[in-house]
């Protein structure tokens, strides 16, 4: 499976599991509910976790320094809840690990997602990740700060 | 007014290129209709009944003469020679071809205009008091904030896929002319106890299917924290607003479901973290923006009083126009001149390309090359010297823009309706025509006095029917057009949602029904009372009785 990571197409090292296996393992991304049940075991196994827009990222806070990867799920690309989840993780909780967008991920949302702090993207299976890379360069002007380090234009004009 | 710098220009150019590529991908079958839909809506493009409709942003209703001429050119080249000014102070074109929309946007970009976020589930065009900067009752000009908000909300990465659309209005005046209380966020510039300027913030107002008056969430917000506070409101909404039912997805539904107290707690909690220096508006940033909205170089003389009196005496039509279509200006010797787009027989809010060109010329000659759009679908020239009123009036008359009906019954707000919109149940424009034909006696209209009639072709309430003194809503009953009347709505400081008069009436008796309502008013009014005042005093019963007595 090829994904986009740091604006390059790479082979994915992770396995996204929509349902968790019985025993914790490394290099898997498991559902938030399962992860919560055996939090310490998943953490020490080095697993990642995925959340829906309805899940509360606040609950991840204590585990963030140890979490190598968090994936946020977009069941439909028009469901924008996880843009806010991403900003909370990056801006409020200073999460430093990999933040991945999964689900109905299309090229036209990548620029916004990246600005909110996502650094990897598992595109919908029928889309070409190589072609989608163009999306990151569509805009060179950012009016407002987000999670990508851009300052507010109104502060230095 | 605001002028683009290198950043603004580049962003708009890049958006045009992006959209051009999106249209190409759609036409090539690489984007499905469902994938393309939100993308085109975020650029103001609807594909519907007859042909696409393109909504072009007019930020806080402010236009230069050069921009208005471009709007005229686009109307000629891509539409059928006119445009429709909307209640969000924008302009809409019908019939442009999808393939040509990127070209239209490219033309607009040349005059510092765009269609960004004029639709879609994102922050829409920021609206403001149309008398900003010239009204005597103003504490501070809201336009610098509006432009700052426009920029902050443009392509906001976190808030471009909200549960539903999001509308913000700002006023700096004590009299609310911007219907602030029926917006998702309403901002009143106010002074606190120690004399500092800030914002009184409302949240959760809105019209549509379930109308609400906004609730005060914060009595005083320091200006420097404007953006962080708004981000907190939007974040709470983005996370918790309903996404399963588009009719229950606006922030008003969330605020009323969890209660104002809980909603406020959630906002304040987020704000602790969001109120960071990087979102603070520095005094320098505000000063920079204020520079664009400085008062023009006004003359200091006034018209000779004898001349003015003579004009009025010799030309009663001029006097009548002056009494009706002018508003006070804070600079001595100047007046605000309204140009109602409500001439009898014309669809409310429509202007032809010829009218737009003529208005641009007049704006250059008489009003510092500036034109404004009001949320009542009229245009105005904000700074006309009184010595030039007569010649301006003559020119306006030639263009059909001097109908002395501002604020009167025939100055209706009206959505495009069945003829142009795929959502509508009913044809608003033919009803407007019926009303115009029924009430064609100008003396009678003046006797009735101030009255706001607002009409929507469907529950989405684009025509603001909930806040009309008389509201008219088109409904479909077994394939037939009926009209639901409401009374007592108000868009101003005492904002109110109108109450239903009773069962909807058939299409052919709408004007007649209004006539009956007005008879009650004329019989019962006390000296100086407007229709709305009489309604508030005597209540619904006498009106209801008159209309339904024979049924």
Interface residues (C-beta under 8 A of the other chain):
Chain A: X53 X77 X78 X79 X80 X81 X83 X84 X85 X87 X91 X92 X106 X108 X109 X111 X112 X113 X114 X115 X116 X138 X139 X140 X141 X142 X143 X144 X145 X146 X151 X152 X153 X154 X155 X157
Chain B: X5 X7 X8 X10 X11 X14 X15 X17 X18 X22 X31 X35 X38 X39 X121 X148 X151 X152 X153 X154 X155 X156 X157 X158 X159 X160 X161 X162 X163 X227 X235 X238 X239 X243 X273 X274 X276 X278 X279 X280 X281 X282 X285 X288 X289
